[in-house]
Amino acid sequence: MKKIILMAIILLHTGMVLANDGSKLIRMQQRQERIIRSALKRNKITDNEYRKLMNEQRVIKRYIDLADADHYWNQAELKRVRGKLDRAESRLKRYKTNWEE
């Protein structure tokens, strides 16, 4: 009986950790979108770069919606969304500086 209860607690804890990672990724995406909008307002990026970045954000949102449909994030979903967010972040940095340091 103790083993069953211990296993249930471990599974619940793992589920909560994965759910927290999912919400963290959602917040990262929202933060990136705010940064993109403010970069356009401050003329750090061009209209064409803004369009490309926002299209990428729409794709990321679509993946997040698919992953969050069942309110459970497995490791493959976390890795896929995190990878897309990381690539979007590096592209945003590159566009904001336009290769000028």
C-alpha positions as CSV (number, residue, x, y, z in Angstrom):
1,M,0.0,0.0,0.0
2,K,2.8,2.4,0.9
3,K,4.5,1.7,-2.5
4,I,1.2,2.6,-4.3
5,I,0.8,5.8,-2.4
6,L,4.5,6.7,-3.0
7,M,4.2,6.0,-6.7
8,A,1.0,8.2,-6.9
9,I,2.8,11.1,-5.1
10,I,5.8,10.8,-7.5
11,L,3.5,10.8,-10.5
12,L,1.5,13.8,-9.2
13,H,4.7,15.7,-8.5
14,T,6.1,14.9,-12.0
15,G,2.8,16.1,-13.5
16,M,2.9,19.4,-11.6
17,V,6.5,20.0,-12.6
18,L,5.6,19.5,-16.3
19,A,2.6,21.7,-15.9
20,N,4.8,24.5,-14.4
21,D,7.2,24.1,-17.3
22,G,4.3,24.6,-19.7
23,S,3.1,27.7,-18.0
24,K,6.7,29.0,-18.0
25,L,6.9,28.5,-21.8
26,I,3.6,30.3,-22.3
27,R,4.9,33.3,-20.3
28,M,8.2,33.2,-22.3
29,Q,6.2,33.4,-25.5
30,Q,4.1,36.3,-24.3
31,R,7.2,38.1,-23.1
32,Q,8.8,37.7,-26.6
33,E,5.7,39.1,-28.2
34,R,5.8,42.2,-26.0
35,I,9.5,42.7,-26.8
36,I,8.9,42.4,-30.5
37,R,6.1,45.0,-30.3
38,S,8.2,47.4,-28.3
39,A,11.2,47.0,-30.6
40,L,9.0,48.0,-33.6
41,K,7.7,51.1,-31.6
42,R,11.3,52.1,-30.8
43,N,12.4,51.5,-34.5
44,K,14.9,48.8,-33.5
45,I,13.4,46.4,-36.2
46,T,11.9,47.1,-39.6
47,D,8.4,46.3,-40.7
48,N,9.5,43.3,-42.6
49,E,11.5,41.9,-39.6
50,Y,8.4,42.6,-37.4
51,R,6.2,40.6,-39.8
52,K,8.6,37.7,-39.9
53,L,9.0,37.6,-36.1
54,M,5.2,37.8,-35.5
55,N,4.6,35.0,-38.0
56,E,7.0,32.9,-36.0
57,Q,5.2,33.8,-32.8
58,R,1.9,32.7,-34.3
59,V,3.5,29.3,-35.1
60,I,4.8,29.0,-31.6
61,K,1.3,29.9,-30.2
62,R,-0.2,27.2,-32.4
63,Y,2.3,24.6,-31.0
64,I,1.6,25.8,-27.4
65,D,-2.2,25.5,-28.0
66,L,-1.7,21.9,-29.3
67,A,0.5,20.9,-26.4
68,D,-1.8,22.5,-23.8
69,A,-5.0,21.1,-25.2
70,D,-4.9,18.2,-22.8
71,H,-3.3,20.3,-20.0
72,Y,-0.4,17.9,-19.9
73,W,3.0,18.6,-21.3
74,N,5.2,15.6,-22.2
75,Q,8.9,15.9,-22.7
76,A,8.7,16.0,-26.5
77,E,6.2,18.9,-26.4
78,L,8.4,20.8,-23.9
79,K,11.5,20.3,-26.0
80,R,9.8,21.3,-29.2
81,V,8.3,24.5,-27.8
82,R,11.4,25.4,-25.9
83,G,13.5,25.0,-29.1
84,K,11.2,27.2,-31.1
85,L,11.3,29.9,-28.4
86,D,15.1,29.7,-28.2
87,R,15.4,30.1,-32.0
88,A,12.9,33.0,-31.9
89,E,14.9,34.7,-29.1
90,S,18.2,34.4,-31.1
91,R,16.5,35.7,-34.2
92,L,15.0,38.7,-32.3
93,K,18.5,39.6,-30.9
94,R,20.0,39.4,-34.4
95,Y,17.3,41.6,-35.9
96,K,17.5,44.1,-33.1
97,T,21.2,44.7,-33.5
98,N,21.3,44.1,-37.3
99,W,24.7,42.6,-36.9
100,E,26.0,45.8,-35.3
101,E,27.5,45.6,-31.9
